[in-house]
Amino acid sequence: MMNNNRRRNFRSRPQKNNFRRRNGGSSNNSSAFNNGNINFNRNGSMNNPHNVEKTMIKFQQLAKDAQSNGDPVLAQNYLQHADHYLRRLNEIGGKKDNNLEKKISSEDNNDQKISQSSN
């Protein structure tokens, strides 16, 4: 005979944000920005020019699709997203160029110091 009136034992589940914690605990990871259920910039993925370029192309294609479906507002929204990633790509490219220029100028300075010390 089953007793349907009997109270069941309830085992609470651990919260999702406590599941498989990385970095050994409740340290605040500054490289991830959590907005609801969407994680941005996890593992520095938006610092990789290839990933940024792929994302920009994806939004451009979404804008074309929205335009062909007759939704100019959504198309403009996607174009604004694509524009953001284009600016991000230029920013990353500028950082790379600056780092290269610094490296070249420091090598030139070292070469000049070596040539001056040998004279």
Contacts in CASP RR format, 6 or more apart in sequence:
PFRMAT RR
TARGET T0000
AUTHOR 0000-0000-0000
METHOD contacts of the structure
MODEL  1
MMNNNRRRNFRSRPQKNNFRRRNGGSSNNSSAFNNGNINFNRNGSMNNPH
NVEKTMIKFQQLAKDAQSNGDPVLAQNYLQHADHYLRRLNEIGGKKDNNL
EKKISSEDNNDQKISQSSN
22 29 0 8 1.000
23 29 0 8 1.000
31 41 0 8 1.000
31 42 0 8 1.000
31 43 0 8 1.000
31 44 0 8 1.000
32 39 0 8 1.000
32 40 0 8 1.000
32 41 0 8 1.000
32 42 0 8 1.000
33 39 0 8 1.000
33 40 0 8 1.000
33 41 0 8 1.000
34 40 0 8 1.000
40 46 0 8 1.000
41 47 0 8 1.000
45 51 0 8 1.000
46 52 0 8 1.000
46 55 0 8 1.000
46 88 0 8 1.000
47 92 0 8 1.000
49 89 0 8 1.000
49 92 0 8 1.000
49 93 0 8 1.000
49 96 0 8 1.000
52 85 0 8 1.000
52 88 0 8 1.000
52 89 0 8 1.000
52 92 0 8 1.000
53 85 0 8 1.000
53 89 0 8 1.000
55 85 0 8 1.000
56 82 0 8 1.000
56 85 0 8 1.000
56 86 0 8 1.000
56 89 0 8 1.000
57 82 0 8 1.000
59 78 0 8 1.000
59 79 0 8 1.000
59 81 0 8 1.000
59 82 0 8 1.000
59 85 0 8 1.000
60 78 0 8 1.000
60 79 0 8 1.000
60 82 0 8 1.000
62 78 0 8 1.000
63 75 0 8 1.000
63 76 0 8 1.000
63 78 0 8 1.000
63 79 0 8 1.000
63 82 0 8 1.000
64 75 0 8 1.000
66 72 0 8 1.000
66 74 0 8 1.000
66 75 0 8 1.000
66 77 0 8 1.000
66 78 0 8 1.000
67 75 0 8 1.000
END
